Amino acid sequence: MKIFLSRPNIGEEEIKAVTEVLKTDQLALGPKAELFEKLFASLTNTKYAVAVNSGTSGLHLAVRALDIKDGDEVITTPFSFIASANCMLFEKAIPVFVDVEEETYGMNPDLIEAAITPRTKAILPVHVFGQCCKMDEIEKIAKKHNLKIIEDACESPLATHNNRQAGSFGDCSVFAFYPNKQMTTGEGGMITTNDEALYNLFLSLRNQGRGNSLEWLTHTRLGYNYRISEISAAIGVEQTKKLPRFIEEKRELANKYNSVLGNINGLTTPITGKSNTHSWFVYSVRVNAEKRNKVLKGLNDNGIQSKAYFYPCIHLQEFYINEFGYKAGDYPIAEKLSEELIVLPFHHKITNKEITYIESTLNSLINNN
Protein backbone atom coordinates (compact mmCIF):
# COMPACT_ATOMS: atom_id res chain seq x y z
CA MET A 1 0.00 0.00 0.00
CA LYS A 2 1.23 3.52 -0.86
CA ILE A 3 -0.67 6.45 0.64
CA PHE A 4 0.50 9.86 -0.56
CA LEU A 5 0.89 12.74 1.87
CA SER A 6 -0.97 15.20 -0.37
CA ARG A 7 -2.49 15.34 -3.84
CA PRO A 8 -3.80 18.35 -5.76
CA ASN A 9 -7.54 18.28 -6.41
CA ILE A 10 -7.63 19.02 -10.15
CA GLY A 11 -10.73 18.37 -12.25
CA GLU A 12 -11.83 18.64 -15.85
CA GLU A 13 -12.78 22.30 -15.30
CA GLU A 14 -9.15 23.25 -14.65
CA ILE A 15 -7.89 21.22 -17.60
CA LYS A 16 -10.43 22.88 -19.90
CA ALA A 17 -9.55 26.35 -18.57
CA VAL A 18 -5.82 25.83 -19.18
CA THR A 19 -6.50 24.52 -22.69
CA GLU A 20 -8.59 27.59 -23.47
CA VAL A 21 -5.74 29.88 -22.39
CA LEU A 22 -3.24 27.97 -24.53
CA LYS A 23 -5.46 28.57 -27.55
CA THR A 24 -5.19 32.34 -27.07
CA ASP A 25 -2.31 34.70 -27.74
CA GLN A 26 -2.22 36.06 -24.18
CA LEU A 27 -0.35 33.95 -21.64
CA ALA A 28 0.43 36.74 -19.15
CA LEU A 29 -1.26 39.89 -17.82
CA GLY A 30 -4.60 38.86 -19.21
CA PRO A 31 -8.26 38.48 -18.26
CA LYS A 32 -7.85 35.22 -16.30
CA ALA A 33 -5.60 36.90 -13.73
CA GLU A 34 -8.06 39.77 -13.34
CA LEU A 35 -10.97 37.36 -12.88
CA PHE A 36 -8.98 35.27 -10.40
CA GLU A 37 -8.27 38.38 -8.33
CA LYS A 38 -11.88 39.50 -8.41
CA LEU A 39 -13.21 36.09 -7.34
CA PHE A 40 -10.65 35.65 -4.57
CA ALA A 41 -11.24 39.13 -3.14
CA SER A 42 -14.96 38.41 -3.03
CA LEU A 43 -14.46 35.02 -1.38
CA THR A 44 -12.19 36.48 1.33
CA ASN A 45 -14.35 39.56 1.94
CA THR A 46 -11.61 42.01 0.97
CA LYS A 47 -11.74 44.93 -1.45
CA TYR A 48 -8.64 44.15 -3.48
CA ALA A 49 -6.55 41.14 -4.47
CA VAL A 50 -3.29 40.97 -6.42
CA ALA A 51 -2.15 37.65 -7.86
CA VAL A 52 1.57 36.85 -7.72
CA ASN A 53 3.76 33.89 -8.62
CA SER A 54 4.18 32.54 -5.06
CA GLY A 55 3.28 33.14 -1.44
CA THR A 56 6.92 34.03 -0.81
CA SER A 57 6.74 36.77 -3.45
CA GLY A 58 3.57 38.05 -1.82
CA LEU A 59 5.23 38.25 1.59
CA HIS A 60 8.21 40.08 0.13
CA LEU A 61 5.98 42.64 -1.58
CA ALA A 62 4.05 43.16 1.66
CA VAL A 63 7.27 44.00 3.51
CA ARG A 64 8.42 46.23 0.64
CA ALA A 65 5.11 48.06 0.25
CA LEU A 66 4.93 48.87 3.96
CA ASP A 67 8.38 50.50 3.72
CA ILE A 68 10.03 48.06 6.11
CA LYS A 69 13.73 48.40 5.47
CA ASP A 70 17.30 48.06 6.71
CA GLY A 71 17.40 47.70 10.50
CA ASP A 72 13.64 47.70 11.03
CA GLU A 73 12.19 44.88 13.13
CA VAL A 74 9.15 42.72 12.46
CA ILE A 75 7.73 40.42 15.13
CA THR A 76 6.83 36.94 13.88
CA THR A 77 6.94 33.28 14.89
CA PRO A 78 9.70 30.68 14.55
CA PHE A 79 7.10 27.94 13.96
CA SER A 80 6.41 28.39 10.27
CA PHE A 81 7.79 27.83 6.80
CA ILE A 82 11.02 29.77 6.43
CA ALA A 83 9.58 32.34 3.98
CA SER A 84 7.66 33.95 6.88
CA ALA A 85 10.98 35.25 8.21
CA ASN A 86 13.07 35.39 5.05
CA CYS A 87 10.74 38.01 3.58
CA MET A 88 12.15 40.50 6.10
CA LEU A 89 15.74 39.63 5.25
CA PHE A 90 15.10 40.40 1.57
CA GLU A 91 14.79 44.05 2.65
CA LYS A 92 17.55 43.82 5.32
CA ALA A 93 14.95 44.06 8.07
CA ILE A 94 15.21 41.83 11.15
CA PRO A 95 12.72 39.11 12.11
CA VAL A 96 12.12 39.10 15.87
CA PHE A 97 10.58 35.86 17.07
CA VAL A 98 8.08 35.23 19.84
CA ASP A 99 6.98 31.79 20.94
CA VAL A 100 3.68 30.16 20.03
CA GLU A 101 0.66 28.78 21.82
CA GLU A 102 0.68 25.03 22.31
CA GLU A 103 -2.98 24.57 21.44
CA THR A 104 -3.22 26.27 18.04
CA TYR A 105 0.49 26.69 17.19
CA GLY A 106 -0.14 30.39 16.51
CA MET A 107 1.79 33.38 17.83
CA ASN A 108 1.27 33.91 21.57
CA PRO A 109 -0.14 37.46 21.97
CA ASP A 110 0.99 37.60 25.61
CA LEU A 111 4.63 37.64 24.47
CA ILE A 112 4.42 40.34 21.80
CA GLU A 113 4.72 43.55 23.82
CA ALA A 114 7.93 42.40 25.51
CA ALA A 115 9.47 42.00 22.04
CA ILE A 116 8.59 45.52 20.85
CA THR A 117 11.45 48.03 20.56
CA PRO A 118 11.75 51.50 19.02
CA ARG A 119 12.76 49.75 15.78
CA THR A 120 9.64 47.56 15.56
CA LYS A 121 7.55 48.42 12.51
CA ALA A 122 5.14 45.52 12.10
CA ILE A 123 3.77 42.20 13.34
CA LEU A 124 3.59 39.23 11.00
CA PRO A 125 1.34 36.56 12.57
CA VAL A 126 1.22 33.17 10.84
CA HIS A 127 -2.04 31.23 10.69
CA VAL A 128 -0.55 27.75 10.97
CA PHE A 129 -1.98 24.58 9.38
CA GLY A 130 -5.39 26.18 8.66
CA GLN A 131 -6.10 27.95 11.94
CA CYS A 132 -6.06 31.64 12.86
CA CYS A 133 -3.97 33.29 15.55
CA LYS A 134 -5.76 35.31 18.22
CA MET A 135 -6.06 38.26 15.89
CA ASP A 136 -8.36 40.37 18.06
CA GLU A 137 -5.63 40.58 20.68
CA ILE A 138 -2.87 41.10 18.12
CA GLU A 139 -4.85 43.93 16.50
CA LYS A 140 -5.17 45.72 19.86
CA ILE A 141 -1.42 45.50 20.44
CA ALA A 142 -0.65 46.75 16.93
CA LYS A 143 -3.02 49.69 17.32
CA LYS A 144 -1.61 50.59 20.75
CA HIS A 145 1.96 50.68 19.39
CA ASN A 146 1.16 52.02 15.90
CA LEU A 147 2.40 48.88 14.16
CA LYS A 148 1.45 47.45 10.79
CA ILE A 149 0.09 43.90 10.45
CA ILE A 150 1.00 41.51 7.64
CA GLU A 151 -1.08 38.35 7.88
CA ASP A 152 0.62 35.20 6.66
CA ALA A 153 -2.54 33.31 5.73
CA CYS A 154 -0.74 31.07 3.22
CA GLU A 155 -1.97 27.92 4.97
CA SER A 156 -5.39 29.13 6.10
CA PRO A 157 -7.81 30.41 3.45
CA LEU A 158 -11.38 30.73 4.80
CA ALA A 159 -10.31 30.00 8.38
CA THR A 160 -12.02 32.34 10.85
CA HIS A 161 -11.46 33.86 14.27
CA ASN A 162 -14.50 35.32 16.02
CA ASN A 163 -16.39 35.08 12.71
CA ARG A 164 -13.80 37.11 10.82
CA GLN A 165 -11.86 35.52 8.01
CA ALA A 166 -8.13 35.06 7.82
CA GLY A 167 -6.95 37.84 5.55
CA SER A 168 -9.37 40.46 6.89
CA PHE A 169 -7.37 41.61 9.93
CA GLY A 170 -4.11 43.07 8.66
CA ASP A 171 -3.01 45.98 6.51
CA CYS A 172 -2.43 43.27 3.95
CA SER A 173 -2.52 39.48 3.86
CA VAL A 174 -0.85 36.79 1.80
CA PHE A 175 -2.16 33.42 0.59
CA ALA A 176 -0.30 30.64 -1.23
CA PHE A 177 -1.36 28.05 -3.78
CA TYR A 178 1.39 25.43 -3.85
CA PRO A 179 0.09 21.96 -4.87
CA ASN A 180 -0.25 20.76 -1.26
CA LYS A 181 -2.46 23.68 -0.21
CA GLN A 182 -6.27 23.67 0.12
CA MET A 183 -6.37 25.05 -3.44
CA THR A 184 -3.59 25.26 -5.99
CA THR A 185 -2.42 27.09 -9.06
CA GLY A 186 0.72 24.95 -9.34
CA GLU A 187 2.86 27.82 -8.13
CA GLY A 188 1.16 31.04 -7.12
CA GLY A 189 0.00 33.38 -4.40
CA MET A 190 -2.37 36.24 -3.65
CA ILE A 191 -2.09 39.47 -1.68
CA THR A 192 -5.31 40.92 -0.29
CA THR A 193 -5.91 44.35 1.19
CA ASN A 194 -8.64 46.92 1.83
CA ASP A 195 -6.21 49.80 1.22
CA GLU A 196 -6.45 51.22 -2.32
CA ALA A 197 -3.02 52.86 -2.17
CA LEU A 198 -1.40 49.57 -1.15
CA TYR A 199 -3.32 47.77 -3.87
CA ASN A 200 -1.97 50.07 -6.58
CA LEU A 201 1.54 49.75 -5.16
CA PHE A 202 1.32 45.94 -5.24
CA LEU A 203 0.20 46.07 -8.88
CA SER A 204 3.30 48.10 -9.71
CA LEU A 205 5.80 46.19 -7.59
CA ARG A 206 4.82 42.77 -8.97
CA ASN A 207 5.27 44.05 -12.54
CA GLN A 208 8.77 45.53 -12.62
CA GLY A 209 7.69 48.81 -11.00
CA ARG A 210 5.53 50.02 -13.85
CA GLY A 211 3.26 52.99 -13.20
CA ASN A 212 -0.53 52.79 -13.13
CA SER A 213 -0.67 53.56 -16.86
CA LEU A 214 1.18 50.27 -17.52
CA GLU A 215 3.00 51.89 -20.42
CA TRP A 216 5.51 49.55 -21.99
CA LEU A 217 9.10 50.05 -20.70
CA THR A 218 8.04 52.88 -18.40
CA HIS A 219 8.92 52.24 -14.75
CA THR A 220 8.32 54.53 -11.79
CA ARG A 221 10.01 52.50 -9.00
CA LEU A 222 12.13 49.45 -8.37
CA GLY A 223 9.94 46.42 -8.95
CA TYR A 224 10.08 42.68 -9.48
CA ASN A 225 8.93 40.02 -11.90
CA TYR A 226 6.40 38.46 -9.53
CA ARG A 227 3.55 38.19 -12.03
CA ILE A 228 1.32 35.13 -12.23
CA SER A 229 0.83 33.50 -15.63
CA GLU A 230 -2.54 33.25 -17.32
CA ILE A 231 -2.20 29.45 -17.17
CA SER A 232 -1.84 29.48 -13.39
CA ALA A 233 -4.57 32.10 -13.05
CA ALA A 234 -6.96 29.98 -15.13
CA ILE A 235 -6.46 27.11 -12.68
CA GLY A 236 -6.94 29.59 -9.84
CA VAL A 237 -10.30 30.75 -11.16
CA GLU A 238 -11.70 27.24 -11.11
CA GLN A 239 -10.07 26.35 -7.79
CA THR A 240 -11.46 29.48 -6.12
CA LYS A 241 -14.97 28.46 -7.17
CA LYS A 242 -14.42 25.07 -5.51
CA LEU A 243 -12.51 26.21 -2.41
CA PRO A 244 -15.47 26.20 0.03
CA ARG A 245 -16.28 22.63 -1.01
CA PHE A 246 -12.63 21.57 -0.79
CA ILE A 247 -12.39 22.87 2.77
CA GLU A 248 -15.63 21.23 3.80
CA GLU A 249 -14.29 17.92 2.49
CA LYS A 250 -11.09 18.46 4.47
CA ARG A 251 -13.15 19.10 7.62
CA GLU A 252 -15.01 15.84 7.08
CA LEU A 253 -11.72 13.99 6.63
CA ALA A 254 -10.30 15.61 9.78
CA ASN A 255 -13.37 14.47 11.72
CA LYS A 256 -12.82 10.90 10.50
CA TYR A 257 -9.20 11.03 11.62
CA ASN A 258 -10.18 12.48 15.01
CA SER A 259 -12.69 9.68 15.49
CA VAL A 260 -10.33 6.79 14.77
CA LEU A 261 -7.10 8.24 16.18
CA GLY A 262 -8.51 9.88 19.30
CA ASN A 263 -8.31 6.70 21.38
CA ILE A 264 -4.66 5.80 20.66
CA ASN A 265 -2.62 6.04 23.84
CA GLY A 266 0.42 8.25 23.42
CA LEU A 267 -1.00 10.21 20.49
CA THR A 268 -2.58 13.68 20.58
CA THR A 269 -4.94 14.80 17.82
CA PRO A 270 -5.21 18.47 16.76
CA ILE A 271 -7.28 20.98 18.71
CA THR A 272 -9.33 23.78 17.16
CA GLY A 273 -8.94 26.90 19.24
CA LYS A 274 -11.79 28.68 20.94
CA SER A 275 -13.52 31.13 18.57
CA ASN A 276 -11.81 29.51 15.55
CA THR A 277 -13.01 27.57 12.56
CA HIS A 278 -10.36 25.38 10.92
CA SER A 279 -9.67 25.19 7.18
CA TRP A 280 -7.25 22.24 7.44
CA PHE A 281 -4.08 22.63 5.41
CA VAL A 282 -2.59 19.50 7.00
CA TYR A 283 -3.65 16.97 9.60
CA SER A 284 -1.03 16.75 12.36
CA VAL A 285 -0.67 14.49 15.37
CA ARG A 286 1.73 14.67 18.29
CA VAL A 287 3.74 11.82 19.79
CA ASN A 288 6.46 11.75 22.42
CA ALA A 289 9.61 13.39 21.05
CA GLU A 290 11.70 10.34 21.93
CA LYS A 291 9.45 8.17 19.74
CA ARG A 292 8.64 10.64 16.97
CA ASN A 293 11.42 9.84 14.52
CA LYS A 294 10.96 6.08 14.93
CA VAL A 295 7.22 6.42 14.40
CA LEU A 296 7.84 8.62 11.36
CA LYS A 297 10.22 6.08 9.86
CA GLY A 298 7.79 3.26 10.59
CA LEU A 299 4.94 5.03 8.84
CA ASN A 300 7.00 5.67 5.72
CA ASP A 301 8.41 2.13 5.76
CA ASN A 302 4.80 0.91 5.73
CA GLY A 303 3.86 3.01 2.72
CA ILE A 304 2.27 5.90 4.64
CA GLN A 305 3.93 9.13 3.49
CA SER A 306 4.41 11.34 6.57
CA LYS A 307 6.63 14.25 7.56
CA ALA A 308 7.80 16.24 10.55
CA TYR A 309 6.47 19.83 10.60
CA PHE A 310 8.13 22.33 11.07
CA TYR A 311 11.43 20.67 11.86
CA PRO A 312 13.67 22.34 12.67
CA CYS A 313 12.05 25.64 13.64
CA ILE A 314 13.18 28.68 11.66
CA HIS A 315 15.52 29.94 14.38
CA LEU A 316 17.32 26.57 14.45
CA GLN A 317 17.93 26.45 10.71
CA GLU A 318 21.67 26.56 10.02
CA PHE A 319 21.55 29.96 8.35
CA TYR A 320 19.68 31.60 11.26
CA ILE A 321 22.01 30.08 13.85
CA ASN A 322 25.04 31.40 11.97
CA GLU A 323 23.52 34.81 11.26
CA PHE A 324 21.78 35.56 14.56
CA GLY A 325 23.24 33.16 17.14
CA TYR A 326 20.00 31.39 18.04
CA LYS A 327 20.23 28.22 20.09
CA ALA A 328 18.03 25.39 21.31
CA GLY A 329 15.82 26.51 24.17
CA ASP A 330 15.18 30.04 22.88
CA TYR A 331 11.53 29.27 21.99
CA PRO A 332 10.62 26.13 23.95
CA ILE A 333 6.99 25.66 22.85
CA ALA A 334 7.81 25.97 19.15
CA GLU A 335 10.74 23.60 19.59
CA LYS A 336 8.61 21.09 21.50
CA LEU A 337 6.01 21.09 18.73
CA SER A 338 8.63 20.66 16.04
CA GLU A 339 10.01 17.63 17.87
CA GLU A 340 6.60 15.98 18.40
CA LEU A 341 4.50 16.70 15.31
CA ILE A 342 3.84 14.34 12.43
CA VAL A 343 1.62 15.27 9.48
CA LEU A 344 -0.34 12.37 8.00
CA PRO A 345 -1.73 11.77 4.50
CA PHE A 346 -4.51 14.29 3.98
CA HIS A 347 -6.21 14.66 0.61
CA HIS A 348 -9.40 14.04 -1.32
CA LYS A 349 -8.52 10.53 -2.51
CA ILE A 350 -7.94 8.90 0.89
CA THR A 351 -10.30 5.99 1.53
CA ASN A 352 -11.80 4.68 4.76
CA LYS A 353 -9.71 1.52 4.28
CA GLU A 354 -6.56 3.63 4.19
CA ILE A 355 -7.58 5.55 7.32
CA THR A 356 -8.08 2.23 9.13
CA TYR A 357 -4.64 1.09 7.95
CA ILE A 358 -3.05 4.34 9.14
CA GLU A 359 -4.75 3.97 12.54
CA SER A 360 -3.61 0.37 13.06
CA THR A 361 -0.06 1.19 11.91
CA LEU A 362 0.20 4.20 14.23
CA ASN A 363 -1.18 2.26 17.18
CA SER A 364 1.30 -0.54 16.61
CA LEU A 365 4.28 1.79 16.20
CA ILE A 366 3.48 3.86 19.29
CA ASN A 367 2.34 1.15 21.69
CA ASN A 368 3.94 -2.09 20.45
CA ASN A 369 7.40 -0.84 19.43
C-alpha positions as CSV (number, residue, x, y, z in Angstrom):
1,M,0.0,0.0,0.0
2,K,1.2,3.5,-0.9
3,I,-0.7,6.4,0.6
4,F,0.5,9.9,-0.6
5,L,0.9,12.7,1.9
6,S,-1.0,15.2,-0.4
7,R,-2.5,15.3,-3.8
8,P,-3.8,18.3,-5.8
9,N,-7.5,18.3,-6.4
10,I,-7.6,19.0,-10.1
11,G,-10.7,18.4,-12.3
12,E,-11.8,18.6,-15.8
13,E,-12.8,22.3,-15.3
14,E,-9.1,23.3,-14.6
15,I,-7.9,21.2,-17.6
16,K,-10.4,22.9,-19.9
17,A,-9.5,26.3,-18.6
18,V,-5.8,25.8,-19.2
19,T,-6.5,24.5,-22.7
20,E,-8.6,27.6,-23.5
21,V,-5.7,29.9,-22.4
22,L,-3.2,28.0,-24.5
23,K,-5.5,28.6,-27.6
24,T,-5.2,32.3,-27.1
25,D,-2.3,34.7,-27.7
26,Q,-2.2,36.1,-24.2
27,L,-0.4,33.9,-21.6
28,A,0.4,36.7,-19.2
29,L,-1.3,39.9,-17.8
30,G,-4.6,38.9,-19.2
31,P,-8.3,38.5,-18.3
32,K,-7.9,35.2,-16.3
33,A,-5.6,36.9,-13.7
34,E,-8.1,39.8,-13.3
35,L,-11.0,37.4,-12.9
36,F,-9.0,35.3,-10.4
37,E,-8.3,38.4,-8.3
38,K,-11.9,39.5,-8.4
39,L,-13.2,36.1,-7.3
40,F,-10.7,35.7,-4.6
41,A,-11.2,39.1,-3.1
42,S,-15.0,38.4,-3.0
43,L,-14.5,35.0,-1.4
44,T,-12.2,36.5,1.3
45,N,-14.3,39.6,1.9
46,T,-11.6,42.0,1.0
47,K,-11.7,44.9,-1.4
48,Y,-8.6,44.2,-3.5
49,A,-6.6,41.1,-4.5
50,V,-3.3,41.0,-6.4
51,A,-2.2,37.6,-7.9
52,V,1.6,36.8,-7.7
53,N,3.8,33.9,-8.6
54,S,4.2,32.5,-5.1
55,G,3.3,33.1,-1.4
56,T,6.9,34.0,-0.8
57,S,6.7,36.8,-3.5
58,G,3.6,38.1,-1.8
59,L,5.2,38.3,1.6
60,H,8.2,40.1,0.1
61,L,6.0,42.6,-1.6
62,A,4.0,43.2,1.7
63,V,7.3,44.0,3.5
64,R,8.4,46.2,0.6
65,A,5.1,48.1,0.2
66,L,4.9,48.9,4.0
67,D,8.4,50.5,3.7
68,I,10.0,48.1,6.1
69,K,13.7,48.4,5.5
70,D,17.3,48.1,6.7
71,G,17.4,47.7,10.5
72,D,13.6,47.7,11.0
73,E,12.2,44.9,13.1
74,V,9.1,42.7,12.5
75,I,7.7,40.4,15.1
76,T,6.8,36.9,13.9
77,T,6.9,33.3,14.9
78,P,9.7,30.7,14.5
79,F,7.1,27.9,14.0
80,S,6.4,28.4,10.3
81,F,7.8,27.8,6.8
82,I,11.0,29.8,6.4
83,A,9.6,32.3,4.0
84,S,7.7,34.0,6.9
85,A,11.0,35.3,8.2
86,N,13.1,35.4,5.0
87,C,10.7,38.0,3.6
88,M,12.2,40.5,6.1
89,L,15.7,39.6,5.2
90,F,15.1,40.4,1.6
91,E,14.8,44.1,2.6
92,K,17.5,43.8,5.3
93,A,15.0,44.1,8.1
94,I,15.2,41.8,11.1
95,P,12.7,39.1,12.1
96,V,12.1,39.1,15.9
97,F,10.6,35.9,17.1
98,V,8.1,35.2,19.8
99,D,7.0,31.8,20.9
100,V,3.7,30.2,20.0
101,E,0.7,28.8,21.8
102,E,0.7,25.0,22.3
103,E,-3.0,24.6,21.4
104,T,-3.2,26.3,18.0
105,Y,0.5,26.7,17.2
106,G,-0.1,30.4,16.5
107,M,1.8,33.4,17.8
108,N,1.3,33.9,21.6
109,P,-0.1,37.5,22.0
110,D,1.0,37.6,25.6
111,L,4.6,37.6,24.5
112,I,4.4,40.3,21.8
113,E,4.7,43.6,23.8
114,A,7.9,42.4,25.5
115,A,9.5,42.0,22.0
116,I,8.6,45.5,20.9
117,T,11.4,48.0,20.6
118,P,11.7,51.5,19.0
119,R,12.8,49.8,15.8
120,T,9.6,47.6,15.6
121,K,7.6,48.4,12.5
122,A,5.1,45.5,12.1
123,I,3.8,42.2,13.3
124,L,3.6,39.2,11.0
125,P,1.3,36.6,12.6
126,V,1.2,33.2,10.8
127,H,-2.0,31.2,10.7
128,V,-0.5,27.7,11.0
129,F,-2.0,24.6,9.4
130,G,-5.4,26.2,8.7
131,Q,-6.1,28.0,11.9
132,C,-6.1,31.6,12.9
133,C,-4.0,33.3,15.5
134,K,-5.8,35.3,18.2
135,M,-6.1,38.3,15.9
136,D,-8.4,40.4,18.1
137,E,-5.6,40.6,20.7
138,I,-2.9,41.1,18.1
139,E,-4.8,43.9,16.5
140,K,-5.2,45.7,19.9
141,I,-1.4,45.5,20.4
142,A,-0.7,46.7,16.9
143,K,-3.0,49.7,17.3
144,K,-1.6,50.6,20.7
145,H,2.0,50.7,19.4
146,N,1.2,52.0,15.9
147,L,2.4,48.9,14.2
148,K,1.4,47.5,10.8
149,I,0.1,43.9,10.5
150,I,1.0,41.5,7.6
151,E,-1.1,38.4,7.9
152,D,0.6,35.2,6.7
153,A,-2.5,33.3,5.7
154,C,-0.7,31.1,3.2
155,E,-2.0,27.9,5.0
156,S,-5.4,29.1,6.1
157,P,-7.8,30.4,3.5
158,L,-11.4,30.7,4.8
159,A,-10.3,30.0,8.4
160,T,-12.0,32.3,10.8
161,H,-11.5,33.9,14.3
162,N,-14.5,35.3,16.0
163,N,-16.4,35.1,12.7
164,R,-13.8,37.1,10.8
165,Q,-11.9,35.5,8.0
166,A,-8.1,35.1,7.8
167,G,-7.0,37.8,5.6
168,S,-9.4,40.5,6.9
169,F,-7.4,41.6,9.9
170,G,-4.1,43.1,8.7
171,D,-3.0,46.0,6.5
172,C,-2.4,43.3,3.9
173,S,-2.5,39.5,3.9
174,V,-0.9,36.8,1.8
175,F,-2.2,33.4,0.6
176,A,-0.3,30.6,-1.2
177,F,-1.4,28.0,-3.8
178,Y,1.4,25.4,-3.8
179,P,0.1,22.0,-4.9
180,N,-0.2,20.8,-1.3
181,K,-2.5,23.7,-0.2
182,Q,-6.3,23.7,0.1
183,M,-6.4,25.0,-3.4
184,T,-3.6,25.3,-6.0
185,T,-2.4,27.1,-9.1
186,G,0.7,24.9,-9.3
187,E,2.9,27.8,-8.1
188,G,1.2,31.0,-7.1
189,G,0.0,33.4,-4.4
190,M,-2.4,36.2,-3.6
191,I,-2.1,39.5,-1.7
192,T,-5.3,40.9,-0.3
193,T,-5.9,44.4,1.2
194,N,-8.6,46.9,1.8
195,D,-6.2,49.8,1.2
196,E,-6.4,51.2,-2.3
197,A,-3.0,52.9,-2.2
198,L,-1.4,49.6,-1.1
199,Y,-3.3,47.8,-3.9
200,N,-2.0,50.1,-6.6
201,L,1.5,49.7,-5.2
202,F,1.3,45.9,-5.2
203,L,0.2,46.1,-8.9
204,S,3.3,48.1,-9.7
205,L,5.8,46.2,-7.6
206,R,4.8,42.8,-9.0
207,N,5.3,44.1,-12.5
208,Q,8.8,45.5,-12.6
209,G,7.7,48.8,-11.0
210,R,5.5,50.0,-13.8
211,G,3.3,53.0,-13.2
212,N,-0.5,52.8,-13.1
213,S,-0.7,53.6,-16.9
214,L,1.2,50.3,-17.5
215,E,3.0,51.9,-20.4
216,W,5.5,49.5,-22.0
217,L,9.1,50.0,-20.7
218,T,8.0,52.9,-18.4
219,H,8.9,52.2,-14.8
220,T,8.3,54.5,-11.8
221,R,10.0,52.5,-9.0
222,L,12.1,49.4,-8.4
223,G,9.9,46.4,-9.0
224,Y,10.1,42.7,-9.5
225,N,8.9,40.0,-11.9
226,Y,6.4,38.5,-9.5
227,R,3.5,38.2,-12.0
228,I,1.3,35.1,-12.2
229,S,0.8,33.5,-15.6
230,E,-2.5,33.2,-17.3
231,I,-2.2,29.5,-17.2
232,S,-1.8,29.5,-13.4
233,A,-4.6,32.1,-13.0
234,A,-7.0,30.0,-15.1
235,I,-6.5,27.1,-12.7
236,G,-6.9,29.6,-9.8
237,V,-10.3,30.8,-11.2
238,E,-11.7,27.2,-11.1
239,Q,-10.1,26.3,-7.8
240,T,-11.5,29.5,-6.1
241,K,-15.0,28.5,-7.2
242,K,-14.4,25.1,-5.5
243,L,-12.5,26.2,-2.4
244,P,-15.5,26.2,0.0
245,R,-16.3,22.6,-1.0
246,F,-12.6,21.6,-0.8
247,I,-12.4,22.9,2.8
248,E,-15.6,21.2,3.8
249,E,-14.3,17.9,2.5
250,K,-11.1,18.5,4.5
251,R,-13.1,19.1,7.6
252,E,-15.0,15.8,7.1
253,L,-11.7,14.0,6.6
254,A,-10.3,15.6,9.8
255,N,-13.4,14.5,11.7
256,K,-12.8,10.9,10.5
257,Y,-9.2,11.0,11.6
258,N,-10.2,12.5,15.0
259,S,-12.7,9.7,15.5
260,V,-10.3,6.8,14.8
261,L,-7.1,8.2,16.2
262,G,-8.5,9.9,19.3
263,N,-8.3,6.7,21.4
264,I,-4.7,5.8,20.7
265,N,-2.6,6.0,23.8
266,G,0.4,8.2,23.4
267,L,-1.0,10.2,20.5
268,T,-2.6,13.7,20.6
269,T,-4.9,14.8,17.8
270,P,-5.2,18.5,16.8
271,I,-7.3,21.0,18.7
272,T,-9.3,23.8,17.2
273,G,-8.9,26.9,19.2
274,K,-11.8,28.7,20.9
275,S,-13.5,31.1,18.6
276,N,-11.8,29.5,15.6
277,T,-13.0,27.6,12.6
278,H,-10.4,25.4,10.9
279,S,-9.7,25.2,7.2
280,W,-7.2,22.2,7.4
281,F,-4.1,22.6,5.4
282,V,-2.6,19.5,7.0
283,Y,-3.6,17.0,9.6
284,S,-1.0,16.7,12.4
285,V,-0.7,14.5,15.4
286,R,1.7,14.7,18.3
287,V,3.7,11.8,19.8
288,N,6.5,11.8,22.4
289,A,9.6,13.4,21.1
290,E,11.7,10.3,21.9
291,K,9.5,8.2,19.7
292,R,8.6,10.6,17.0
293,N,11.4,9.8,14.5
294,K,11.0,6.1,14.9
295,V,7.2,6.4,14.4
296,L,7.8,8.6,11.4
297,K,10.2,6.1,9.9
298,G,7.8,3.3,10.6
299,L,4.9,5.0,8.8
300,N,7.0,5.7,5.7
301,D,8.4,2.1,5.8
302,N,4.8,0.9,5.7
303,G,3.9,3.0,2.7
304,I,2.3,5.9,4.6
305,Q,3.9,9.1,3.5
306,S,4.4,11.3,6.6
307,K,6.6,14.2,7.6
308,A,7.8,16.2,10.6
309,Y,6.5,19.8,10.6
310,F,8.1,22.3,11.1
311,Y,11.4,20.7,11.9
312,P,13.7,22.3,12.7
313,C,12.1,25.6,13.6
314,I,13.2,28.7,11.7
315,H,15.5,29.9,14.4
316,L,17.3,26.6,14.4
317,Q,17.9,26.4,10.7
318,E,21.7,26.6,10.0
319,F,21.5,30.0,8.3
320,Y,19.7,31.6,11.3
321,I,22.0,30.1,13.8
322,N,25.0,31.4,12.0
323,E,23.5,34.8,11.3
324,F,21.8,35.6,14.6
325,G,23.2,33.2,17.1
326,Y,20.0,31.4,18.0
327,K,20.2,28.2,20.1
328,A,18.0,25.4,21.3
329,G,15.8,26.5,24.2
330,D,15.2,30.0,22.9
331,Y,11.5,29.3,22.0
332,P,10.6,26.1,23.9
333,I,7.0,25.7,22.8
334,A,7.8,26.0,19.1
335,E,10.7,23.6,19.6
336,K,8.6,21.1,21.5
337,L,6.0,21.1,18.7
338,S,8.6,20.7,16.0
339,E,10.0,17.6,17.9
340,E,6.6,16.0,18.4
341,L,4.5,16.7,15.3
342,I,3.8,14.3,12.4
343,V,1.6,15.3,9.5
344,L,-0.3,12.4,8.0
345,P,-1.7,11.8,4.5
346,F,-4.5,14.3,4.0
347,H,-6.2,14.7,0.6
348,H,-9.4,14.0,-1.3
349,K,-8.5,10.5,-2.5
350,I,-7.9,8.9,0.9
351,T,-10.3,6.0,1.5
352,N,-11.8,4.7,4.8
353,K,-9.7,1.5,4.3
354,E,-6.6,3.6,4.2
355,I,-7.6,5.6,7.3
356,T,-8.1,2.2,9.1
357,Y,-4.6,1.1,8.0
358,I,-3.1,4.3,9.1
359,E,-4.7,4.0,12.5
360,S,-3.6,0.4,13.1
361,T,-0.1,1.2,11.9
362,L,0.2,4.2,14.2
363,N,-1.2,2.3,17.2
364,S,1.3,-0.5,16.6
365,L,4.3,1.8,16.2
366,I,3.5,3.9,19.3
367,N,2.3,1.2,21.7
368,N,3.9,-2.1,20.5
369,N,7.4,-0.8,19.4
